């Protein structure tokens, strides 16, 4: 059995407050770095620390309800909580979210992701060109595509954020992707 799952089970079975706090601390030492990176990739820096705290708080208050048996299930559960808290942040900042991401912020994210998966020079130039064309022609498409393809939100989550139905979000993302293809061609 995965060591992290053992910690969660021990946490759930322990009645003493001191022991539970020790198990929770051990769990946090394992999950906090991964979830922090996940949140910082999705949320602008002024809000990211608060979102990380909300994610960790939600996880600790919900550990009793986790019923998975594997580390993979536990991580999926943690990432789902993180995505929900990220979505909560997006909804809370609705007016700010309507503004397109500044190009320098976008390139900061691209550069930070290049440390783990570097872009080839040609890919980077293509990305620069496509993002400029998209920003100039349809800024709302940039937001839809960013959320779906970069942040990994599914159609339902994008629909919920944008206050549209599932099919409308799916179709909008499809049309925006076609727009990008036309702009590049």
C-alpha positions in Angstrom: 0.0 0.0 0.0 1.2 3.5 -0.8 2.9 5.3 2.1 0.7 8.4 1.6 -2.5 6.3 1.8 -1.2 4.7 5.0 -0.8 8.1 6.5 -4.3 9.1 5.5 -5.7 5.8 7.0 -3.7 6.4 10.2 -5.1 9.9 10.4 -8.6 8.7 10.0 -8.3 6.0 12.6 -6.5 8.1 15.2 -8.7 9.7 17.8 -6.1 11.8 19.7 -5.8 15.4 18.5 -2.0 15.5 18.9 -1.6 12.3 16.9 -4.0 13.5 14.2 -2.1 16.7 13.9 1.2 14.8 13.5 -0.3 12.6 10.7 -1.8 15.7 9.0 1.5 17.4 9.1 3.2 14.4 7.5 0.5 14.3 4.8 1.0 18.0 4.1 4.8 17.6 3.8 4.1 15.1 0.9 1.2 16.9 -0.9 1.9 20.6 -0.4 4.8 21.0 -2.8 2.9 19.3 -5.7 -0.4 21.2 -5.0 1.4 24.5 -4.6 3.0 24.1 -8.1 -0.4 23.1 -9.5 -2.1 26.2 -8.1 0.7 28.6 -9.0 0.4 27.4 -12.6 -3.3 28.2 -12.6 -3.7 31.3 -10.5 -2.0 34.7 -10.7 0.6 35.2 -7.9 -1.3 37.8 -5.8 -4.0 35.2 -5.2 -2.1 31.9 -5.4 -0.9 31.7 -1.8 -4.5 32.2 -0.5 -5.8 29.5 -2.9 -3.1 27.0 -1.7 -4.2 27.6 1.8 -7.8 27.1 0.9 -6.9 23.8 -0.9 -4.9 22.5 2.1 -7.7 23.5 4.5 -10.3 21.8 2.3 -8.2 18.6 2.2 -7.7 18.4 5.9 -11.3 19.0 6.7 -12.3 16.4 4.2 -9.8 13.7 4.9 -12.4 11.8 6.8 -14.5 11.4 3.7 -11.7 10.1 1.4 -12.5 6.5 0.7 -9.9 5.6 -1.9 -7.4 2.8 -1.5 -4.5 3.9 -3.7 -2.1 6.8 -4.0 -3.4 7.5 -7.5 -7.0 7.9 -6.1 -5.7 10.1 -3.3 -3.9 12.4 -5.7 -6.9 12.6 -8.0 -9.0 13.5 -5.0 -6.5 16.2 -4.0 -6.3 17.7 -7.5 -10.1 17.7 -7.8 -10.2 19.8 -4.6 -7.5 22.1 -5.9 -9.3 22.6 -9.2 -12.5 23.4 -7.3 -10.7 26.0 -5.2 -9.1 27.4 -8.3 -12.5 27.7 -9.9 -13.8 29.4 -6.7 -11.0 32.0 -7.1 -11.9 32.6 -10.7 -15.5 33.2 -9.8 -14.5 35.5 -6.9 -12.4 37.6 -9.3 -14.9 37.6 -12.2 -14.3 41.2 -13.2 -10.5 40.8 -13.2 -10.8 37.5 -15.0 -12.6 39.2 -17.9 -9.3 41.1 -18.7 -7.0 39.1 -20.9 -3.8 37.9 -19.3 -1.0 40.3 -19.9 1.5 38.9 -22.5 4.4 39.3 -20.0 2.5 37.2 -17.5 1.8 34.5 -20.1 5.4 34.4 -21.2 6.4 34.1 -17.5 4.3 31.0 -17.3 5.7 29.6 -20.5 9.2 30.2 -19.3 8.6 28.6 -15.9 7.1 25.5 -17.6 10.1 25.4 -19.9 12.2 24.3 -17.0 10.5 20.9 -17.0 9.4 20.7 -20.6 11.4 23.1 -22.8 9.9 24.4 -26.0 11.9 24.0 -29.2 12.7 27.3 -30.8 10.3 26.7 -33.7 7.5 25.8 -31.2 8.1 28.9 -29.2 8.0 31.2 -32.3 4.8 29.5 -33.4 3.3 29.9 -29.9 4.3 33.6 -29.9 2.8 34.2 -33.3 -0.4 32.3 -32.5 -1.0 34.0 -29.2 -0.4 37.4 -30.7 -2.9 36.7 -33.5 -5.4 35.3 -31.1 -5.1 38.2 -28.6 -5.5 40.7 -31.5 -8.5 39.0 -33.0 -10.5 37.3 -30.2 -9.3 37.8 -26.6 -12.1 35.7 -25.2 -10.8 32.7 -27.2 -7.5 33.0 -25.5 -9.2 32.6 -22.1 -11.3 29.6 -23.2 -8.3 27.8 -24.8 -6.0 28.7 -21.9 -8.5 27.2 -19.3 -9.1 24.1 -21.3 -5.7 23.2 -22.7 -3.3 24.7 -20.3 -5.1 24.6 -17.0 -6.8 21.3 -17.9 -10.3 22.2 -17.0 -12.9 20.0 -18.7 -15.8 21.4 -20.7 -18.1 21.3 -17.7 -15.7 23.3 -15.5 -15.2 25.9 -18.2 -19.0 26.1 -18.7 -19.5 26.6 -15.0 -16.9 29.4 -14.8 -18.3 31.2 -17.9 -21.9 30.7 -16.8 -22.8 28.9 -20.0 -24.1 25.4 -20.6 -21.8 22.4 -21.3 -22.5 22.4 -25.0 -21.9 26.1 -25.4 -18.5 25.8 -23.8 -17.6 22.8 -25.9 -18.6 24.5 -29.1 -16.9 27.8 -28.1 -13.6 25.9 -27.5 -14.0 24.1 -30.8 -14.6 27.3 -32.7 -11.7 29.1 -30.9 -9.4 26.2 -31.8 -10.5 26.4 -35.4 -9.8 30.2 -35.3 -6.3 29.5 -34.1 -5.8 27.0 -36.9 -7.0 29.5 -39.5 -4.7 32.2 -38.0 -1.7 30.0 -38.2 -2.4 28.7 -41.7 
